Amino acid sequence: MKTRAAVLRKGGEPWEITELDLDEPGAGEVLIRYEAAGLCHSDEHIRATGTARLPLVGGHEGAGVIEKTGPGVTRVQTGDRVACSYIPVCGTCRYCSTGHQNLCDAGKNAAIGCLVDGTFRFHDKDEDLGGMCVLGTFSQYAVLSEWSCVKIEDDIPFELAALVSCGVTTGFCSSTRAADVRPGETVVIFGTGGVGINAVQGARYAGGKHVIAVDPVEFKREQAMEFGATHAFAGPEQAHEAVVELTRGQLADKVICTVGEMNNDVVQAAVNMTGKAGTIVITGVGYYDMVLPGGILIGYHRRMQGALFGGANPLYDIPMILGLWQAGDVKLTELVTRRYTLDQVNEGYQDMMDGKNLRGVIIHEH
């Protein structure tokens, strides 16, 4: 069958809208009709740097309807509404079976975009194309592993389910799982974009007493206050002064870094703001050499924690967060600043980079 998709052929170039051939689903695979896709910063990072196997169908946040299932599929059936987990979850490997689904061995093909058997389902004549995180949600249709599917309830809007497939869950769980925020703690979040704004929500939901957002963009600081931050500052210097005053010099219990492009300056500022036995969580991605003065962790018994998917268990945490939204305990509808068509994907990313959007969403046309 044919499908329209946004394709990256070379790093630094814009997304190209083109028509591709799509294979039928094989064993353990499903054909999905995507209804919505989130514009996440990770796709922009790949577009700018080309650090993936190219050509590539973009998009790793998505939700839609299962159109067809291949042999042996048991997790979903035709007609099911699903959110996609950007890390596949097999459910049986060492990591899945010990409650670390974010580390599932099936996630090894994320940068290649091929299915479990090492082959591809998107084709342009004789050329094979992978899907971002084996999803390719910037396509009207895709074939993916059933391990990438998380069934959702009928009353969940697709655009919200798409956001929970990565950004929302990554941010929320960066606070509740990776940082393990406890009631009464002081929490600082560096960067309040699509991931960080949900780290703010997670920290407040977990009982953080002081939730301090740090972001240079005024719009995002304003939004952080709407989503549960108690304080918001443009830079680390002002935030540090406030943390010292609020904690009587004890500093923050947890500092979570979710900036779009991590660098050593952010890490240094985060460590300096963390108190004794505190935790620094690194969720944001970036290619840099982490350099810290000797003893800066040891002397204060600080802990530095990397966070993939925020430490989430997608099969549990995606429905859990959607349930919190249904109960009115977290905000999801308010995350969507603007909706785009597939043809407007480059415009959507430009708006994100210009700081105009909290989250942009592609609504697929069929």
C-alpha positions as CSV (number, residue, x, y, z in Angstrom):
1,M,0.0,0.0,0.0
2,K,1.0,3.7,-0.3
3,T,1.4,6.2,2.5
4,R,2.4,9.9,2.7
5,A,5.3,10.6,5.1
6,A,7.8,13.2,6.2
7,V,11.3,11.8,5.4
8,L,14.8,13.0,6.4
9,R,17.3,12.1,3.7
10,K,20.3,14.1,4.9
11,G,21.2,15.8,8.2
12,G,20.6,19.5,8.2
13,E,18.0,19.4,5.5
14,P,14.2,20.0,6.1
15,W,11.7,17.2,6.3
16,E,10.5,16.1,2.8
17,I,6.9,15.1,2.2
18,T,6.8,12.1,-0.1
19,E,4.8,9.0,-0.9
20,L,6.3,5.6,0.1
21,D,5.4,2.0,-0.3
22,L,4.5,0.1,2.9
23,D,4.7,-3.7,3.4
24,E,2.0,-5.8,4.9
25,P,2.5,-6.7,8.6
26,G,4.5,-9.9,9.3
27,A,4.5,-12.2,12.3
28,G,4.2,-10.2,15.5
29,E,3.5,-7.0,13.6
30,V,0.6,-4.6,13.1
31,L,-0.6,-2.1,10.5
32,I,-1.5,1.2,12.2
33,R,-3.4,4.1,10.9
34,Y,-1.9,7.1,12.7
35,E,-4.3,9.8,13.7
36,A,-1.9,12.1,15.6
37,A,1.8,12.6,16.0
38,G,3.7,14.8,18.5
39,L,6.5,17.2,17.4
40,C,9.2,16.2,19.9
41,H,12.6,17.8,20.1
42,S,14.4,14.5,19.6
43,D,13.3,14.4,15.9
44,E,14.6,17.9,15.5
45,H,17.9,16.8,17.0
46,I,18.1,14.0,14.5
47,R,17.2,16.3,11.6
48,A,19.8,18.9,12.6
49,T,22.7,16.4,13.2
50,G,21.8,13.4,11.0
51,T,22.8,11.1,13.8
52,A,20.7,8.1,12.7
53,R,20.5,5.7,9.8
54,L,19.1,7.7,6.9
55,P,16.8,8.0,5.0
56,L,14.3,7.9,7.9
57,V,10.6,8.5,8.4
58,G,10.3,10.9,11.3
59,G,8.2,10.8,14.4
60,H,8.3,8.8,17.5
61,E,5.2,10.1,19.3
62,G,2.0,8.8,17.9
63,A,-1.4,7.2,18.4
64,G,-3.9,5.6,16.1
65,V,-6.0,2.6,15.2
66,I,-4.9,-0.9,14.4
67,E,-6.0,-1.7,10.8
68,K,-4.6,-5.2,10.5
69,T,-2.6,-7.7,12.5
70,G,0.0,-10.2,11.4
71,P,0.3,-13.8,12.5
72,G,0.8,-14.4,16.2
73,V,-0.2,-11.0,17.4
74,T,-1.8,-11.2,20.9
75,R,-1.4,-7.8,22.5
76,V,-3.8,-5.9,20.3
77,Q,-6.5,-6.7,17.7
78,T,-8.0,-5.0,14.6
79,G,-9.9,-1.8,15.6
80,D,-8.0,-1.2,18.9
81,R,-7.0,2.4,19.7
82,V,-3.4,2.6,20.8
83,A,-0.7,4.9,21.9
84,C,2.8,4.0,20.7
85,S,5.7,3.4,23.1
86,Y,8.9,4.8,21.5
87,I,10.8,2.0,23.2
88,P,9.3,-1.4,22.3
89,V,8.4,-3.5,25.3
90,C,8.6,-7.3,24.8
91,G,7.6,-8.0,28.4
92,T,9.8,-11.0,28.9
93,C,13.5,-9.9,28.7
94,R,15.6,-9.5,31.8
95,Y,14.8,-5.8,32.0
96,C,11.0,-6.0,31.4
97,S,10.6,-8.8,33.8
98,T,12.3,-6.8,36.6
99,G,10.3,-3.7,36.1
100,H,12.6,-1.8,33.8
101,Q,10.6,-1.8,30.6
102,N,12.4,1.4,29.4
103,L,15.5,-0.7,29.0
104,C,13.9,-3.5,27.0
105,D,16.3,-5.3,24.7
106,A,14.0,-4.7,21.8
107,G,14.9,-1.0,21.9
108,K,18.2,-1.7,20.2
109,N,16.9,-0.8,16.7
110,A,15.7,2.8,17.7
111,A,18.4,4.6,15.6
112,I,18.2,2.1,12.7
113,G,14.5,2.0,12.4
114,C,14.2,-1.6,11.3
115,L,11.8,-4.2,12.8
116,V,12.8,-7.0,15.2
117,D,14.0,-9.2,12.3
118,G,16.3,-6.6,11.0
119,T,14.3,-5.7,7.9
120,F,12.3,-2.5,6.9
121,R,8.7,-1.9,6.0
122,F,8.9,1.6,4.4
123,H,10.3,1.6,0.8
124,D,11.0,4.2,-1.8
125,K,11.5,2.2,-5.0
126,D,14.5,0.0,-4.1
127,E,15.5,2.1,-1.1
128,D,14.6,0.9,2.5
129,L,13.6,3.5,5.0
130,G,13.6,3.1,8.8
131,G,11.1,4.7,11.1
132,M,12.2,6.9,14.0
133,C,12.3,4.6,17.0
134,V,10.8,1.9,14.8
135,L,7.6,3.9,14.7
136,G,7.7,6.6,12.0
137,T,4.6,8.5,13.2
138,F,5.1,11.2,10.6
139,S,3.4,8.8,8.2
140,Q,-0.3,8.2,7.6
141,Y,0.3,4.5,8.0
142,A,3.1,2.3,9.4
143,V,3.9,-1.3,10.2
144,L,5.4,-1.8,13.6
145,S,5.9,-4.5,16.2
146,E,3.0,-5.3,18.6
147,W,5.6,-4.6,21.3
148,S,5.3,-0.8,20.4
149,C,1.6,-0.7,21.1
150,V,-0.2,0.3,24.3
151,K,-4.0,0.0,24.2
152,I,-5.9,3.0,25.3
153,E,-9.6,3.7,26.2
154,D,-12.1,4.8,23.7
155,D,-12.6,8.3,25.2
156,I,-8.9,9.3,25.1
157,P,-8.2,11.9,22.4
158,F,-5.5,10.7,19.9
159,E,-3.5,13.9,20.2
160,L,-3.2,13.4,23.9
161,A,-2.3,9.8,23.6
162,A,0.4,10.7,21.1
163,L,2.0,13.1,23.6
164,V,1.9,10.5,26.4
165,S,3.8,8.0,24.1
166,C,7.0,9.9,24.8
167,G,7.3,13.5,26.1
168,V,4.6,13.5,28.8
169,T,5.7,10.1,30.3
170,T,9.4,10.9,30.0
171,G,9.0,14.1,32.0
172,F,6.4,12.9,34.5
173,C,8.5,9.8,35.3
174,S,11.7,11.7,35.4
175,S,10.2,13.2,38.6
176,T,8.2,10.3,40.0
177,R,10.6,7.4,39.0
178,A,14.1,8.5,38.1
179,A,14.2,11.3,40.7
180,D,11.8,9.5,43.1
181,V,10.4,12.9,44.4
182,R,8.9,12.6,47.8
183,P,6.4,14.8,49.7
184,G,7.9,18.0,51.1
185,E,11.0,18.0,48.9
186,T,12.5,20.9,46.9
187,V,12.8,20.1,43.2
188,V,14.4,22.1,40.5
189,I,13.7,21.5,36.8
190,F,16.0,22.9,34.1
191,G,14.1,23.4,30.9
192,T,10.3,23.5,30.7
193,G,9.6,22.4,27.1
194,G,7.6,19.4,26.2
195,V,9.4,17.1,28.6
196,G,10.3,19.5,31.4
197,I,6.7,20.9,31.8
198,N,5.6,17.4,32.6
199,A,8.5,16.9,35.0
200,V,7.0,19.9,36.8
201,Q,3.6,18.2,36.9
202,G,5.2,15.0,38.1
203,A,7.1,16.8,40.9
204,R,4.0,18.5,42.1
205,Y,1.9,15.4,41.9
206,A,4.5,13.5,43.9
207,G,4.3,16.1,46.7
208,G,7.1,18.5,46.0
209,K,6.9,21.5,48.3
210,H,9.0,23.8,46.2
211,V,9.0,23.1,42.5
212,I,11.3,25.6,40.7
213,A,11.4,25.9,37.0
214,V,14.4,27.3,35.1
215,D,13.9,28.4,31.5
216,P,15.1,31.4,29.4
217,V,11.8,31.6,27.5
218,E,9.2,33.8,29.3
219,F,6.3,31.9,27.7
220,K,7.6,28.6,29.1
221,R,8.2,30.0,32.5
222,E,4.6,31.3,32.5
223,Q,3.3,27.9,31.5
224,A,5.4,26.2,34.2
225,M,3.6,28.2,36.8
226,E,0.3,27.1,35.3
227,F,1.4,23.4,35.4
228,G,2.4,23.4,39.0
229,A,5.7,25.2,39.5
230,T,5.9,27.3,42.7
231,H,8.7,29.5,41.3
232,A,10.1,30.2,37.8
233,F,13.4,31.9,36.8
234,A,15.2,32.7,33.6
235,G,18.6,31.5,34.7
236,P,20.4,29.3,37.3
237,E,21.8,32.3,39.2
238,Q,18.4,33.6,40.3
239,A,17.1,30.1,40.9
240,H,20.1,29.3,43.1
241,E,19.5,32.3,45.3
242,A,15.9,31.3,45.7
243,V,16.8,27.7,46.5
244,V,19.2,28.8,49.2
245,E,16.6,31.1,50.8
246,L,13.7,28.5,50.6
247,T,15.8,25.7,52.1
248,R,17.8,27.8,54.6
249,G,20.9,26.8,52.8
250,Q,20.3,23.1,52.5
251,L,19.8,23.3,48.7
252,A,17.5,21.1,46.5
253,D,16.7,17.5,47.1
254,K,16.3,16.7,43.4
255,V,17.4,18.6,40.3
256,I,16.1,17.3,36.9
257,C,17.7,18.4,33.6
258,T,15.3,18.3,30.7
259,V,16.8,21.0,28.4
260,G,16.6,20.2,24.7
261,E,20.4,20.4,24.2
262,M,22.3,19.4,27.3
263,N,25.8,20.8,28.0
264,N,28.3,20.9,30.8
265,D,27.2,24.3,32.0
266,V,23.7,22.9,32.8
267,V,25.2,19.9,34.6
268,Q,27.5,22.1,36.7
269,A,24.7,24.4,37.6
270,A,22.5,21.5,38.5
271,V,25.1,19.9,40.7
272,N,25.8,23.2,42.5
273,M,22.1,23.5,43.3
274,T,21.8,20.0,44.8
275,G,22.1,19.5,48.5
276,K,23.5,16.7,50.6
277,A,22.4,13.2,49.5
278,G,20.5,14.9,46.7
279,T,19.9,13.5,43.2
280,I,20.7,15.0,39.8
281,V,18.6,13.5,37.0
282,I,19.9,13.8,33.4
283,T,17.0,13.4,30.9
284,G,18.0,15.8,28.2
285,V,20.2,14.6,25.4
286,G,23.3,16.1,23.9
287,Y,26.8,15.3,22.7
288,Y,29.3,16.8,25.2
289,D,32.0,15.8,27.6
290,M,30.8,15.9,31.2
291,V,33.5,17.5,33.3
292,L,33.0,18.1,37.0
293,P,35.5,19.0,39.8
294,G,36.8,16.0,41.7
295,G,34.9,15.3,44.9
296,I,31.8,17.4,43.9
297,L,29.6,14.3,44.1
298,I,31.5,12.5,46.9
299,G,31.7,15.3,49.4
300,Y,28.0,15.8,49.5
301,H,27.1,12.2,48.8
302,R,25.2,13.4,45.7
303,R,23.8,10.9,43.2
304,M,23.8,11.4,39.4
305,Q,21.1,9.5,37.5
306,G,20.6,9.1,33.8
307,A,17.0,8.8,32.8
308,L,15.8,6.9,29.6
309,F,12.0,7.4,29.2
310,G,12.2,8.8,32.7
311,G,12.6,5.2,34.0
312,A,9.0,4.5,32.9
313,N,7.3,1.2,32.4
314,P,5.2,2.1,29.3
315,L,2.7,-0.7,29.6
316,Y,1.8,0.6,33.1
317,D,2.7,4.3,33.1
318,I,1.1,5.4,29.8
319,P,-2.4,4.2,30.9
320,M,-1.7,5.4,34.4
321,I,-1.0,9.0,33.3
322,L,-4.0,9.0,31.0
323,G,-6.1,7.9,34.0
324,L,-4.7,10.8,36.0
325,W,-5.8,13.1,33.2
326,Q,-9.3,11.5,33.2
327,A,-9.5,12.1,37.0
328,G,-8.4,15.8,36.6
329,D,-5.1,15.2,38.4
330,V,-2.8,16.2,35.5
331,K,-3.1,18.6,32.6
332,L,-2.8,17.2,29.0
333,T,-5.2,19.2,26.9
334,E,-3.5,22.4,27.9
335,L,-0.2,21.1,26.5
336,V,-1.3,21.4,22.9
337,T,-0.5,24.9,21.7
338,R,-1.1,24.4,18.0
339,R,-2.1,21.6,15.5
340,Y,-0.5,21.1,12.1
341,T,-1.0,19.1,9.0
342,L,1.7,16.7,7.8
343,D,2.7,19.2,5.2
344,Q,3.3,21.8,7.9
345,V,5.9,19.7,9.8
346,N,8.8,22.0,9.1
347,E,6.7,25.0,10.2
348,G,5.8,23.2,13.4
349,Y,9.4,22.6,14.3
350,Q,10.4,26.2,13.5
351,D,7.6,27.3,15.9
352,M,9.1,24.9,18.6
353,M,12.6,26.3,18.1
354,D,11.3,29.8,18.3
355,G,9.7,29.1,21.7
356,K,6.2,29.7,20.4
357,N,4.8,26.2,21.3
358,L,4.6,24.2,24.5
359,R,3.7,21.2,22.2
360,G,2.8,21.0,18.6
361,V,0.8,18.1,17.2
362,I,0.4,16.8,13.6
363,I,-3.2,15.7,12.9
364,H,-3.1,13.2,10.1
365,E,-5.6,13.5,7.2
366,H,-7.1,10.3,5.7
